Amino acid sequence: MAPGVFDFRDELVLTGSVTCALKSNSTMPPVQNIIFDLGGVLLNLDVDLTREAFIELGVNQIDELFRIGHAASFFKQYEIGAITDEEFVESARKLAHPGTTAQQIIDAWNKMLLDFPVERVHFLNQLKDKYRLFLFSNTNAIHLQYFQKDYQTVHGSQLDDHFEKAWYSHVINQRKPDVAAFQYVIQDKNLDAATTLFIDDALVNVEGAREAGLQAFHLTDGKTVLDLDL
């Protein structure tokens, strides 16, 4: 199937189990490239598990320190690679109960990372023949090591092999939803923003992508990438 013309800013229509974008009055050019978010789009997340684990360790400020799309303080600094793993863990440990170990902080931090459903892996494999695929994730070194190892263990291959390039915020020192971050990835692979679709589960990131000139789709609660008519 050749890339279609999609305006992902229109309302969605459900047809059975397939979700597709209304194409009426669409002036968007055909999509040639797709940039995926990772957590909440390809990788299942449960941020509440990390929240609960941190509260159990005595980090009661977790709601103020970290929110999806709105990371703050040393959490944000860690996501853009401005502080080391050790500095991040120590910053969290200082907020925890006395005697909390570094490993307990790391384990709590990784609690949110769940699984990569096999059907999404197959979905990516199918899309490779239709589009250039990319990944752009706000993440950090501890999470990257954890989910890459988990992916290889479960699926027997490297996660990054699905993509022409994967950008991780702590590696490129920039994060979504900053327009400059999207401009960086566009320029890095010389992409045409008008024919590039960005998919994310955080609306603030989708808005940043649109401001940078990308087509963008907000994957809302209850929907998965498998619902998209790509």
C-alpha positions in Angstrom: 0.0 0.0 0.0 1.4 3.4 -1.0 1.5 6.1 1.6 -1.9 7.8 1.8 -3.0 11.4 2.4 -3.8 11.8 6.1 -4.7 14.9 8.0 -4.3 13.7 11.6 -5.7 16.9 13.0 -9.2 15.9 11.9 -11.7 13.9 14.0 -11.2 10.1 14.1 -13.8 7.7 12.8 -14.0 4.2 14.2 -14.9 1.5 11.7 -14.9 -1.8 13.5 -11.5 -2.2 15.1 -9.8 0.1 12.6 -9.4 3.8 13.3 -8.8 6.1 10.3 -8.5 9.8 9.8 -11.2 11.7 7.9 -9.8 12.7 4.6 -12.5 15.2 3.6 -11.0 18.6 2.6 -7.6 17.3 3.4 -4.7 19.2 1.9 -1.9 17.3 3.7 0.7 15.8 1.4 1.2 12.0 1.5 3.1 10.7 4.5 6.5 9.3 3.6 8.2 9.2 7.0 6.9 8.3 10.5 8.5 9.2 13.8 7.2 7.2 16.7 7.3 8.1 20.4 8.3 5.1 22.5 6.6 4.9 25.9 2.8 4.7 25.7 3.0 4.2 21.9 5.2 1.1 21.3 6.2 0.3 24.8 3.5 -0.1 27.5 4.0 2.1 30.5 2.5 2.4 33.9 3.8 5.5 35.5 1.8 4.9 38.6 4.0 1.9 39.4 7.0 4.2 39.7 5.0 6.8 41.6 3.9 4.2 44.1 7.4 2.8 44.4 8.9 6.2 45.1 6.3 7.1 47.6 7.0 3.8 49.4 10.7 4.9 49.5 9.7 8.2 51.0 9.9 10.4 47.9 6.5 12.1 48.5 7.2 14.9 46.0 7.1 12.6 43.0 3.9 14.2 41.6 5.5 17.6 41.5 8.9 16.3 40.2 7.6 14.2 37.3 4.7 14.3 35.0 4.5 12.8 31.5 5.3 15.7 29.1 6.1 18.0 31.9 9.2 16.6 33.6 10.8 19.1 36.0 13.9 19.6 38.2 16.5 16.9 38.2 14.2 14.6 36.3 14.2 16.9 33.3 18.0 17.4 33.7 18.4 13.7 33.5 16.3 13.4 30.4 18.5 15.8 28.5 21.8 14.2 29.7 22.7 17.2 31.9 23.4 15.0 34.9 24.9 11.6 35.2 23.2 8.4 36.4 24.9 8.7 39.7 23.8 12.3 40.2 20.2 11.4 39.3 20.1 8.5 41.7 21.7 10.5 44.5 19.3 13.4 44.0 16.3 11.0 44.4 18.0 9.1 47.3 18.3 12.4 49.2 14.5 12.7 49.1 13.9 9.1 50.2 13.9 7.5 53.6 17.4 7.3 55.3 19.1 4.1 54.3 17.5 3.9 50.9 20.0 2.3 48.5 20.9 3.3 44.9 19.6 0.0 43.6 16.2 0.6 45.3 16.0 4.0 43.5 16.9 2.4 40.2 14.4 -0.4 40.7 11.6 2.1 41.5 12.5 4.2 38.5 12.3 1.2 36.2 8.9 0.0 37.6 7.0 2.0 35.0 8.5 0.1 32.0 6.3 -2.8 31.0 6.3 -4.8 27.8 6.6 -4.5 24.0 3.5 -6.3 22.7 4.5 -8.7 19.9 1.7 -7.4 17.6 3.3 -3.9 17.7 6.6 -5.5 16.7 4.9 -7.1 13.7 3.2 -3.8 12.9 6.6 -2.1 12.7 7.9 -4.8 10.4 5.0 -4.4 8.1 5.4 -0.6 8.0 9.0 -0.8 6.9 8.0 -1.6 3.3 5.8 1.5 3.2 7.6 4.3 5.1 10.9 5.4 6.5 10.6 4.8 10.3 12.2 6.7 13.1 12.0 6.9 16.9 12.1 9.9 19.1 11.9 9.3 22.9 12.3 11.4 26.0 14.2 8.9 28.1 17.4 8.5 30.1 20.4 6.1 30.4 18.9 3.9 33.1 15.7 3.4 31.2 17.4 2.9 27.9 19.6 0.1 29.2 16.6 -1.6 30.8 14.2 -1.5 27.9 16.8 -2.4 25.3 17.9 -5.4 27.2 14.3 -6.4 27.9 13.4 -6.1 24.2 16.4 -8.2 23.1 15.5 -10.9 25.7 11.9 -11.1 24.7 12.1 -10.6 20.9 15.6 -11.7 20.1 16.6 -8.6 18.2 17.6 -5.0 18.7 14.8 -2.4 19.2 16.7 0.2 17.2 16.9 -2.1 14.2 13.3 -1.2 13.4 14.2 2.3 12.7 16.4 4.2 10.3 17.5 6.2 13.3 16.4 6.4 16.9 16.8 9.7 18.8 17.0 9.6 22.6 16.7 12.8 24.5 19.6 12.2 26.9 21.9 11.5 23.9 20.9 14.5 21.8 20.6 16.8 24.9 17.1 17.9 23.8 13.6 16.8 24.6 10.1 17.0 23.5 8.0 19.2 23.3 10.7 21.8 22.5 10.3 22.9 18.9 14.1 23.0 18.7 14.2 19.3 19.5 11.9 18.5 16.6 13.9 20.8 14.3 17.0 18.9 15.3 15.6 15.5 14.3 14.2 16.9 11.0 17.6 18.4 10.1 19.6 15.4 11.3 18.0 13.1 8.6 17.1 15.9 6.2 13.4 15.1 6.5 10.6 17.0 4.8 8.5 18.0 7.8 5.4 18.3 5.6 5.5 14.6 4.6 6.6 13.4 8.1 4.1 12.1 10.6 4.8 12.2 14.4 2.9 9.9 16.7 2.8 10.5 20.5 0.5 9.9 23.5 1.3 13.3 25.1 -0.7 16.1 23.6 2.0 18.7 24.6 4.5 16.8 22.4 2.1 16.6 19.5 1.6 20.4 19.7 5.4 20.9 19.7 5.7 18.7 16.6 3.0 20.6 14.7 4.7 23.9 15.6 7.8 22.5 14.0 5.8 21.8 10.8 5.3 18.1 11.2 2.1 16.2 10.7 1.2 14.9 14.1 -1.2 12.5 15.7 -2.2 12.3 19.4 -2.7 8.7 20.4 -5.3 9.0 23.1 -6.2 6.7 26.0 -7.7 3.4 24.9 -6.1 3.6 21.4 -3.0 1.9 20.1 -0.9 2.3 17.0 -2.7 -0.8 15.7 -5.9 1.2 15.4 -4.3 3.6 12.9 -5.0 3.1 9.2 -1.4 3.4 8.0 
